[in-house]
Amino acid sequence: MAQTVYVLNGPNLNLLGMREPEIYGHATLADIEKLCRAAAEPHGLAIEFRQSNHEGELVGWVQEAGARHAAGIVLNAAAYTHTSIALFDAIAACPSPVIEVHISNIHAREDFRRTSYVARAAKAVICGFGPLGYALAISGLAAITERGAKS
């Protein structure tokens, strides 16, 4: 049975491809899901891909991933990155490693985007690589998982 990586996407990411393409590009969320599945396949990882505009649903999914001993979580919390103590608490309580991902370079944008509650509890942060950041996060989780299996 393949280990699972949860790929969780926060508010407004359902609008990718239409929303501010000069910042986020033209890839849709469906394109990113295909990219994630392709990135996971060589590592024998399964993908659970979800998006919600609701903070509580994201918190529940983080808890679910931890309870199911997921190989890890790739989380683009979008605007909740900068505001959600509830997500921080869920990640801090989660035994699965979390990689925070952002399509844009949040450090080159508005000041408020430079604060991340998620990063304080995440294993790593990837930003500014566009959709490729998701694939990089999955590769990173695969490396962590493979290294853990060998020790």
Beta strands, then each sheet from edge to edge (+ up, - down):
strand 1: 3-9
strand 2: 45-51
strand 3: 72-76
strand 4: 98-102
strand 5: 124-127
sheet 1: 2+ 1+ 3+ 4+ 5+
end
